[in-house]
Amino acid sequence: MYLVTLRIEGVPVIVHSTFERIADAKIVKERNAIPSFEFTLYPDSRAYDAITLYTTTVTCQRMTDGLMEFEGRVISAVPSMDSDGSVCKVVTCEGLEGYLCDSEQPYTEERTWEGDTERTGLQEFVDYVLENHNARVEPEKRVYRGTVDVPTFKTTDNVTKGTNFERTLDLFQEKIVNVFGGEWR
């Protein structure tokens, strides 16, 4: 059993639990892609007419152990009709990684990122990119570096990179994953 909660204008609204129900729920997680969560919501739900795209957030948590299966935001809520003729909305959500699509990196001339005693050159570059992202988005959309453990000699020192007005997520894919391998999550 899962607990699905929408946060609408800061107010949590439970849409799936032992008492409330959604239908056709599906979480999709793929390597180096933004996770998605789609479900069907019916008019008897308190959230049916209250969802605001890109500001309503969603969590999906396992009730047995509290493990968070999905966190993100609603990106579409399309009116529909299910197979038995009931009116509904098909709600599509993207994972928190989608926040990296909300910022564009400034132009930074290509330079060498050497790292320091605490981090590799690649980690320094990732920190720089995330600092730029965090300066351009609302506090709830900020992202911080976790573990950067791409184990190649090319990532430890003298990483040469610049930025050129690309979306932050595209930059990570094109200038880090496509060059050094690994995956982001």
C-alpha positions in Angstrom: 0.0 0.0 0.0 1.2 3.5 -0.8 0.5 6.9 0.6 0.3 9.5 -2.2 0.2 13.1 -1.1 -0.2 16.2 -3.2 1.0 19.5 -1.7 -1.2 22.3 -3.1 -0.3 25.8 -2.1 1.6 24.4 0.8 -1.3 22.3 2.1 -0.9 18.4 2.0 -3.8 16.6 0.4 -3.7 12.8 0.6 -5.1 11.3 -2.6 -4.2 7.7 -2.1 -4.2 5.7 1.2 -6.4 3.2 2.9 -9.3 5.6 2.6 -8.6 7.6 -0.6 -8.0 6.1 -4.0 -6.3 6.9 -7.3 -6.2 4.5 -10.2 -3.8 3.3 -12.8 -0.7 4.6 -10.9 2.6 3.9 -12.6 6.1 5.1 -11.7 8.8 4.9 -14.4 12.5 5.2 -13.5 15.1 4.9 -16.3 18.8 5.4 -16.2 19.8 9.1 -16.8 16.2 10.2 -17.3 13.8 12.2 -15.2 11.5 9.7 -13.3 7.8 10.0 -13.9 4.6 9.2 -12.1 1.2 9.0 -13.7 -2.1 8.3 -12.1 -5.8 8.8 -12.7 -7.7 11.1 -10.3 -11.5 11.3 -10.0 -13.8 14.2 -9.2 -14.5 13.0 -5.7 -10.9 13.7 -4.7 -10.3 17.0 -2.8 -7.4 17.7 -5.2 -9.3 17.2 -8.4 -9.9 21.0 -9.2 -7.0 22.3 -7.0 -4.0 21.1 -8.9 -1.7 23.8 -10.3 0.8 22.7 -12.9 4.5 23.0 -11.9 3.7 24.2 -8.4 1.7 21.2 -7.0 4.2 18.7 -5.7 3.7 15.0 -5.1 5.2 12.2 -3.0 4.6 8.5 -3.2 5.6 6.6 -0.1 5.4 3.0 0.9 3.3 2.6 4.0 5.0 -0.6 5.1 8.5 0.9 5.6 8.2 4.6 4.8 10.5 4.4 1.8 9.9 7.3 -0.6 9.2 5.8 -4.1 8.7 9.1 -5.9 9.1 12.9 -5.2 8.3 15.5 -7.8 5.8 17.9 -9.3 2.7 17.8 -11.4 3.4 18.8 -15.0 0.0 17.9 -16.6 -3.6 17.1 -15.5 -5.6 16.2 -18.6 -9.3 15.8 -18.4 -10.3 12.4 -19.6 -12.9 9.6 -19.4 -12.0 6.1 -18.3 -13.2 2.8 -19.9 -16.5 2.8 -17.9 -17.4 6.4 -18.9 -16.3 8.0 -15.6 -14.9 11.5 -15.8 -11.3 11.8 -14.5 -8.0 13.5 -15.0 -4.8 11.8 -16.0 -2.1 13.4 -13.9 1.5 13.2 -15.0 4.4 14.2 -12.6 8.1 14.5 -13.1 10.7 13.7 -10.5 12.7 16.3 -8.6 15.4 16.0 -11.3 13.1 18.0 -13.5 14.0 21.1 -11.5 17.3 21.0 -13.4 15.3 22.0 -16.5 14.3 25.2 -14.9 17.7 26.9 -15.1 20.1 27.9 -17.8 23.8 28.1 -17.3 25.6 31.4 -18.0 28.4 31.6 -20.5 31.7 30.5 -18.8 34.8 30.3 -20.9 36.3 26.9 -21.0 38.8 26.4 -18.2 40.6 23.8 -16.2 38.9 22.6 -13.0 41.7 21.2 -10.8 39.8 20.3 -7.6 41.3 20.8 -4.2 42.0 18.7 -1.1 38.2 18.1 -0.6 37.0 17.3 -4.1 38.1 16.3 -7.6 38.1 18.5 -10.6 34.8 17.0 -11.8 33.2 17.5 -8.4 34.4 21.2 -8.5 32.7 21.6 -11.9 29.5 20.0 -10.7 29.5 22.3 -7.7 29.9 25.3 -9.9 27.0 24.3 -12.2 24.7 23.6 -9.2 25.6 26.9 -7.6 24.5 28.6 -10.8 21.3 26.6 -10.9 20.5 27.3 -7.3 21.1 31.0 -7.7 18.4 31.1 -10.5 15.6 29.0 -9.0 13.3 29.2 -6.0 14.6 27.6 -2.7 12.4 24.5 -3.1 14.0 23.8 -6.5 17.6 23.9 -5.3 19.8 20.8 -5.9 23.0 19.9 -4.2 25.8 17.5 -5.2 25.7 14.1 -3.7 28.2 11.4 -4.6 30.3 11.9 -7.8 32.1 8.6 -8.1 32.9 8.2 -11.8 36.1 6.2 -11.3 38.4 7.3 -14.1 41.7 9.2 -14.1 40.1 11.9 -16.3 37.7 13.0 -13.5 40.2 13.5 -10.7 42.3 16.5 -11.8 42.4 18.9 -14.7 38.8 18.6 -16.0 38.5 21.2 -18.8 34.9 22.4 -19.2 32.9 25.6 -19.8 29.3 26.5 -20.0 27.3 28.0 -22.9 23.7 29.0 -22.0 22.5 25.3 -21.9 19.8 24.0 -19.6 21.5 22.6 -16.5 20.1 19.1 -17.1 21.3 19.1 -20.7 24.8 20.2 -19.5 25.0 17.3 -17.1 24.0 14.8 -19.8 26.2 16.2 -22.6 29.3 17.4 -20.7 29.5 14.9 -17.9 27.6 11.6 -18.6 28.3 11.5 -22.3 32.0 12.2 -21.7 32.9 10.4 -18.5 30.1 7.8 -18.3 28.2 6.9 -15.2 24.7 8.0 -14.4 22.9 10.9 -12.5 20.2 10.3 -9.9 
